[in-house]
Amino acid sequence: MPEKIVKCTIQEHQQCSLKILLEVDRICRKHDIPYFLTNGTLLGAVRHKGFIPWDDDADVGMFRPDYERFVSIVQQELQPPYEFVGMETSDKYPMELSKVINGNTTLIERWGFNQLGGVYLDVWPLDAVSDCKFLRSIHFSLFKIANRLLYMRNRDPYKRGHGLSSWWPRFIQFCFKNRTLQRFIHWVQTLCNFEKHERICMLDNGEKTIITKSVIGQRKEYEFEGHKFFGPEDYDTYLSRLYGDYMKIPPENKRRIHRPDYLDLEHSYHDYHDTRKFK
């Protein structure tokens, strides 16, 4: 596979992500749509009052009903160059979660995966799960299968050569339409009635993200890069669930450093014609 091509510093990438977060915050405040910082973005807000120094993307979460309302208005409200992309906007979209992207930039997460866009903010719907651990295990297994099928449907089948390893993705690409798998994922995500269940989670991250709705609570504002954004009311329970001793700075060799395979802040992905991502 080609080498990584990153044409900016991590600080420049962070500032680009921050502007997307500000735009999402603007829309949510205008329309009274509850959202909250999540994952490493919430950890950064609590521990660093900004980005984790070695992290570059941003994440927000929404309860499923709030997410659906956000999707219904965001495309009309976003100011250029920002765009909303997800299963709701394209039957070719290759992922299970939505993003708000800067359309004036180019970002390719992985060579060999059919995803081309700009610097992004992840928008995570939190869905209901059963109180029964056995039923949850079935739920998570279904999601894992659906998510894996969608990934293989959009992966270069020859990523690992033309041998046996190429047969499985080629078979999936022959058997399934992308839209069919998108619908399957959405069905799995909304399998449990949100109003009737107290436990919620990001299905993509499994059991470790299960919390109760009360952990999010009424939400409160957190300082992040000199701005105020909403986060869970009980951040300690939330972060402890995800990271354990979250205030402890991990050693360098334990830090999860996320850098895409291709990143250009100066040119739009709409003008990108390099086909190496499919080879």
JOMO-V649153 format. One record per pair of residues at least 24 apart in sequence whose C-alpha atoms are under 10 Angstrom apart, sorted by the first residue. I is the first residue (numbers start at 0). J is the second residue. If there is no record, write none. Layout:
i->I j->J
i->I j->J
This chain:
i->0 j->109
i->0 j->110
i->0 j->111
i->0 j->158
i->0 j->159
i->0 j->260
i->0 j->275
i->0 j->276
i->0 j->277
i->0 j->278
i->1 j->109
i->1 j->110
i->1 j->111
i->1 j->260
i->1 j->261
i->1 j->275
i->1 j->276
i->1 j->278
i->2 j->110
i->2 j->260
i->2 j->261
i->3 j->107
i->3 j->108
i->3 j->109
i->3 j->110
i->3 j->258
i->3 j->259
i->3 j->260
i->3 j->261
i->3 j->262
i->4 j->106
i->4 j->107
i->4 j->258
i->4 j->259
i->4 j->260
i->4 j->261
i->4 j->262
i->4 j->263
i->5 j->106
i->5 j->258
i->5 j->259
i->5 j->260
i->5 j->261
i->5 j->262
i->5 j->263
i->5 j->264
i->6 j->261
i->6 j->262
i->6 j->263
i->6 j->264
i->6 j->265
i->7 j->262
i->7 j->263
i->7 j->264
i->7 j->265
i->8 j->55
i->9 j->52
i->9 j->53
i->9 j->54
i->9 j->55
i->9 j->56
i->9 j->257
i->9 j->258
i->10 j->50
i->10 j->52
i->10 j->53
i->10 j->54
i->10 j->55
i->11 j->55
i->11 j->264
i->12 j->54
i->12 j->55
i->12 j->56
i->12 j->118
i->12 j->119
i->12 j->258
i->12 j->262
i->12 j->263
i->12 j->264
i->13 j->49
i->13 j->50
i->13 j->51
i->13 j->52
i->13 j->53
i->13 j->54
i->13 j->55
i->13 j->56
i->13 j->57
i->13 j->118
i->13 j->224
i->14 j->50
i->14 j->55
i->14 j->56
i->14 j->224
i->15 j->55
i->15 j->56
i->15 j->100
i->15 j->101
i->15 j->104
i->15 j->118
i->15 j->119
i->15 j->120
i->15 j->264
i->16 j->50
i->16 j->55
i->16 j->56
i->16 j->57
i->16 j->58
i->16 j->99
i->16 j->100
i->16 j->101
i->16 j->118
i->16 j->119
i->16 j->120
i->17 j->49
i->17 j->50
i->17 j->55
i->17 j->56
i->17 j->57
i->17 j->119
i->17 j->120
i->17 j->223
i->17 j->224
i->17 j->226
i->18 j->81
i->18 j->101
i->18 j->120
i->19 j->57
i->19 j->77
i->19 j->80
i->19 j->81
i->19 j->82
i->19 j->99
i->19 j->100
i->19 j->101
i->19 j->118
i->19 j->119
i->19 j->120
i->20 j->56
i->20 j->57
i->20 j->58
i->20 j->59
i->20 j->99
i->20 j->100
i->20 j->119
i->20 j->120
i->20 j->121
i->20 j->228
i->21 j->226
i->21 j->227
i->21 j->228
i->22 j->76
i->22 j->77
i->22 j->78
i->22 j->81
i->22 j->99
i->23 j->59
i->23 j->69
i->23 j->73
i->23 j->76
i->23 j->77
i->23 j->81
i->23 j->99
i->23 j->120
i->23 j->122
i->24 j->59
i->24 j->227
i->24 j->228
i->24 j->229
i->25 j->76
i->25 j->77
i->26 j->69
i->26 j->72
i->26 j->73
i->26 j->76
i->26 j->77
i->26 j->78
i->27 j->65
i->27 j->69
i->27 j->72
i->27 j->73
i->27 j->76
i->28 j->229
i->29 j->76
i->30 j->68
i->30 j->69
i->30 j->72
i->30 j->73
i->30 j->76
i->31 j->65
i->31 j->69
i->32 j->61
i->32 j->62
i->32 j->64
i->32 j->65
i->32 j->66
i->32 j->68
i->32 j->69
i->33 j->60
i->33 j->61
i->33 j->62
i->33 j->64
i->33 j->65
i->33 j->66
i->33 j->69
i->33 j->217
i->33 j->218
i->33 j->229
i->33 j->230
i->34 j->59
i->34 j->60
i->34 j->61
i->34 j->62
i->34 j->65
i->34 j->66
i->34 j->69
i->34 j->122
i->34 j->123
i->34 j->124
i->34 j->215
i->34 j->218
i->34 j->228
i->34 j->229
i->34 j->230
i->34 j->231
i->35 j->59
i->35 j->60
i->35 j->61
i->35 j->62
i->35 j->122
i->35 j->123
i->35 j->215
i->35 j->218
i->35 j->219
i->35 j->220
i->35 j->221
i->35 j->228
i->35 j->229
i->35 j->230
i->35 j->231
i->35 j->232
i->36 j->60
i->36 j->61
i->36 j->122
i->36 j->123
i->36 j->218
i->36 j->220
i->36 j->221
i->36 j->223
i->36 j->228
i->36 j->229
i->36 j->230
i->36 j->231
i->36 j->234
i->37 j->61
i->37 j->121
i->37 j->122
i->37 j->123
i->37 j->229
i->37 j->230
i->37 j->231
i->37 j->234
i->37 j->237
i->37 j->238
i->37 j->241
i->38 j->123
i->38 j->208
i->38 j->237
i->38 j->238
i->38 j->241
i->38 j->242
i->39 j->238
i->39 j->241
i->39 j->242
i->40 j->223
i->40 j->230
i->41 j->221
i->41 j->222
i->41 j->223
i->41 j->228
i->41 j->229
i->41 j->230
i->41 j->231
i->41 j->234
i->41 j->237
i->41 j->238
i->42 j->234
i->42 j->235
i->42 j->237
i->42 j->238
i->42 j->239
i->42 j->241
i->42 j->242
i->42 j->245
i->42 j->246
i->43 j->222
i->43 j->223
i->43 j->224
i->43 j->245
i->43 j->246
i->44 j->220
i->44 j->221
i->44 j->222
i->44 j->223
i->44 j->224
i->44 j->227
i->44 j->228
i->44 j->230
i->45 j->221
i->45 j->222
i->45 j->223
i->45 j->230
i->45 j->234
i->45 j->235
i->45 j->238
i->45 j->245
i->45 j->246
i->46 j->245
i->46 j->246
i->46 j->247
i->46 j->248
i->47 j->222
i->47 j->223
i->47 j->224
i->47 j->246
i->48 j->221
i->48 j->222
i->48 j->223
i->48 j->224
i->48 j->225
i->48 j->226
i->48 j->227
i->49 j->221
i->49 j->222
i->49 j->223
i->49 j->224
i->49 j->225
i->49 j->226
i->50 j->223
i->50 j->224
i->51 j->248
i->52 j->256
i->53 j->251
i->53 j->254
i->53 j->255
i->53 j->256
i->53 j->257
i->53 j->258
i->54 j->254
i->54 j->255
i->54 j->256
i->54 j->257
i->54 j->258
i->55 j->118
i->55 j->119
i->55 j->256
i->55 j->257
i->55 j->258
i->55 j->259
i->56 j->118
i->56 j->119
i->56 j->120
i->56 j->121
i->56 j->257
i->56 j->258
i->57 j->118
i->57 j->119
i->57 j->120
i->57 j->121
i->57 j->122
i->58 j->98
i->58 j->119
i->58 j->120
i->58 j->121
i->58 j->122
i->58 j->123
i->59 j->98
i->59 j->120
i->59 j->121
i->59 j->122
i->59 j->123
i->59 j->124
i->59 j->228
i->59 j->229
i->59 j->230
i->60 j->121
i->60 j->122
i->60 j->123
i->60 j->124
i->60 j->125
i->60 j->200
i->60 j->201
i->60 j->230
i->60 j->231
i->61 j->122
i->61 j->123
i->61 j->124
i->61 j->125
i->61 j->126
i->61 j->201
i->61 j->215
i->62 j->123
i->62 j->124
i->62 j->125
i->62 j->126
i->62 j->127
i->62 j->193
i->62 j->199
i->62 j->200
i->62 j->201
i->62 j->212
i->62 j->215
i->63 j->123
i->63 j->124
i->63 j->125
i->63 j->126
i->63 j->127
i->63 j->188
i->63 j->189
i->63 j->193
i->63 j->194
i->63 j->199
i->64 j->124
i->64 j->125
i->64 j->126
i->64 j->193
i->64 j->194
i->65 j->124
i->65 j->125
i->66 j->97
i->66 j->122
i->66 j->123
i->66 j->124
i->66 j->125
i->66 j->126
i->67 j->124
i->69 j->122
i->70 j->97
i->70 j->122
i->73 j->99
i->74 j->99
i->79 j->103
i->80 j->104
i->80 j->267
i->81 j->117
i->81 j->118
i->81 j->119
i->82 j->116
i->82 j->117
i->82 j->119
i->83 j->119
i->83 j->120
i->83 j->122
i->84 j->116
i->84 j->119
i->85 j->122
i->85 j->181
i->86 j->177
i->86 j->178
i->86 j->181
i->86 j->182
i->86 j->184
i->86 j->185
i->87 j->181
i->89 j->177
i->89 j->178
i->89 j->181
i->90 j->176
i->90 j->177
i->90 j->178
i->90 j->179
i->90 j->180
i->90 j->181
i->90 j->182
i->91 j->153
i->91 j->176
i->91 j->177
i->91 j->178
i->91 j->181
i->92 j->149
i->92 j->153
i->92 j->177
i->92 j->178
i->92 j->181
i->93 j->146
i->93 j->149
i->93 j->150
i->93 j->151
i->93 j->152
i->93 j->153
i->93 j->154
i->93 j->177
i->93 j->178
i->93 j->180
i->93 j->181
i->94 j->146
i->94 j->147
i->94 j->149
i->94 j->150
i->94 j->153
i->94 j->181
i->94 j->184
i->95 j->123
i->95 j->124
i->95 j->142
i->95 j->145
i->95 j->146
i->95 j->149
i->95 j->150
i->95 j->180
i->95 j->181
i->95 j->184
i->95 j->185
i->95 j->188
i->95 j->202
i->95 j->203
i->96 j->121
i->96 j->122
i->96 j->123
i->96 j->124
i->96 j->184
i->96 j->201
i->96 j->203
i->97 j->121
i->97 j->122
i->97 j->123
i->97 j->124
i->98 j->122
i->98 j->123
i->101 j->264
i->101 j->267
i->101 j->268
i->102 j->264
i->102 j->266
i->102 j->267
i->102 j->268
i->102 j->269
i->103 j->263
i->103 j->264
i->103 j->265
i->103 j->266
i->103 j->267
i->103 j->268
i->103 j->269
i->103 j->270
i->104 j->262
i->104 j->263
i->104 j->264
i->104 j->265
i->104 j->266
i->104 j->267
i->104 j->268
i->104 j->269
i->104 j->270
i->104 j->271
i->105 j->261
i->105 j->262
i->105 j->263
i->105 j->264
i->105 j->265
i->105 j->266
i->105 j->267
i->105 j->268
i->105 j->269
i->105 j->270
i->105 j->271
i->106 j->259
i->106 j->260
i->106 j->261
i->106 j->262
i->106 j->263
i->106 j->264
i->106 j->266
i->106 j->267
i->106 j->268
i->106 j->271
i->107 j->258
i->107 j->259
i->107 j->260
i->107 j->261
i->107 j->262
i->107 j->263
i->107 j->268
i->107 j->276
i->108 j->257
i->108 j->258
i->108 j->259
i->108 j->260
i->108 j->261
i->108 j->262
i->108 j->276
i->109 j->154
i->109 j->258
i->109 j->259
i->109 j->260
i->109 j->261
i->109 j->276
i->109 j->277
i->110 j->154
i->110 j->155
i->110 j->158
i->110 j->259
i->110 j->260
i->110 j->261
i->110 j->274
i->110 j->275
i->110 j->276
i->110 j->277
i->110 j->278
i->111 j->153
i->111 j->154
i->111 j->155
i->111 j->156
i->111 j->157
i->111 j->158
i->111 j->159
i->111 j->274
i->111 j->275
i->111 j->276
i->111 j->277
i->111 j->278
i->112 j->150
i->112 j->151
i->112 j->152
i->112 j->153
i->112 j->154
i->112 j->155
i->112 j->156
i->112 j->158
i->112 j->276
i->112 j->277
i->112 j->278
i->113 j->150
i->113 j->151
i->113 j->152
i->113 j->153
i->113 j->154
i->113 j->155
i->113 j->276
i->113 j->277
i->114 j->153
i->114 j->154
i->114 j->276
i->114 j->277
i->115 j->261
i->115 j->268
i->115 j->269
i->115 j->271
i->115 j->276
i->116 j->262
i->116 j->267
i->116 j->268
i->116 j->269
i->116 j->271
i->117 j->262
i->117 j->263
i->117 j->264
i->117 j->266
i->117 j->267
i->117 j->268
i->117 j->269
i->118 j->259
i->118 j->262
i->118 j->263
i->118 j->264
i->118 j->268
i->123 j->200
i->123 j->201
i->123 j->202
i->123 j->203
i->124 j->188
i->124 j->199
i->124 j->200
i->124 j->201
i->124 j->202
i->125 j->188
i->125 j->189
i->125 j->193
i->125 j->198
i->125 j->199
i->125 j->200
i->125 j->201
i->125 j->202
i->125 j->203
i->125 j->208
i->125 j->209
i->125 j->210
i->125 j->212
i->126 j->187
i->126 j->188
i->126 j->189
i->126 j->190
i->126 j->191
i->126 j->192
i->126 j->193
i->126 j->196
i->126 j->198
i->126 j->199
i->126 j->200
i->126 j->201
i->126 j->202
i->126 j->209
i->127 j->188
i->127 j->189
i->127 j->190
i->127 j->191
i->127 j->192
i->127 j->193
i->127 j->194
i->127 j->195
i->127 j->196
i->127 j->197
i->127 j->198
i->127 j->199
i->127 j->200
i->127 j->201
i->127 j->202
i->127 j->209
i->127 j->210
i->127 j->211
i->127 j->212
i->128 j->188
i->128 j->189
i->128 j->190
i->128 j->191
i->128 j->192
i->128 j->193
i->128 j->195
i->128 j->196
i->128 j->197
i->128 j->198
i->128 j->199
i->128 j->200
i->128 j->201
i->128 j->202
i->128 j->206
i->128 j->209
i->128 j->210
i->129 j->190
i->129 j->191
i->129 j->192
i->129 j->193
i->129 j->195
i->129 j->196
i->129 j->197
i->129 j->198
i->129 j->199
i->130 j->196
i->130 j->197
i->130 j->198
i->130 j->199
i->132 j->206
i->135 j->191
i->135 j->202
i->135 j->205
i->135 j->206
i->136 j->205
i->136 j->206
i->138 j->187
i->138 j->188
i->138 j->190
i->138 j->191
i->138 j->202
i->138 j->205
i->139 j->187
i->139 j->188
i->139 j->202
i->139 j->203
i->139 j->204
i->139 j->205
i->139 j->206
i->140 j->187
i->140 j->202
i->140 j->205
i->141 j->183
i->141 j->184
i->141 j->187
i->141 j->188
i->142 j->183
i->142 j->184
i->142 j->185
i->142 j->186
i->142 j->187
i->142 j->188
i->142 j->202
i->142 j->203
i->142 j->205
i->143 j->184
i->143 j->187
i->143 j->202
i->143 j->203
i->143 j->204
i->143 j->205
i->144 j->183
i->144 j->184
i->145 j->180
i->145 j->181
i->145 j->182
i->145 j->183
i->145 j->184
i->145 j->185
i->145 j->186
i->145 j->187
i->146 j->180
i->146 j->181
i->146 j->183
i->146 j->184
i->146 j->187
i->146 j->203
i->147 j->180
i->148 j->172
i->148 j->175
i->148 j->177
i->148 j->180
i->148 j->181
i->148 j->183
i->148 j->184
i->149 j->175
i->149 j->176
i->149 j->177
i->149 j->178
i->149 j->179
i->149 j->180
i->149 j->181
i->149 j->183
i->149 j->184
i->150 j->177
i->150 j->180
i->152 j->176
i->152 j->177
i->152 j->180
i->153 j->177
i->153 j->277
i->154 j->276
i->154 j->277
i->155 j->276
i->155 j->277
i->155 j->278
i->156 j->277
i->156 j->278
i->157 j->277
i->157 j->278
i->158 j->277
i->158 j->278
i->204 j->241
i->206 j->240
i->206 j->241
i->207 j->237
i->207 j->239
i->207 j->240
i->207 j->241
i->207 j->242
i->208 j->237
i->208 j->238
i->208 j->239
i->208 j->240
i->208 j->241
i->208 j->242
i->209 j->237
i->209 j->240
i->209 j->241
i->210 j->236
i->210 j->237
i->210 j->240
i->211 j->236
i->211 j->237
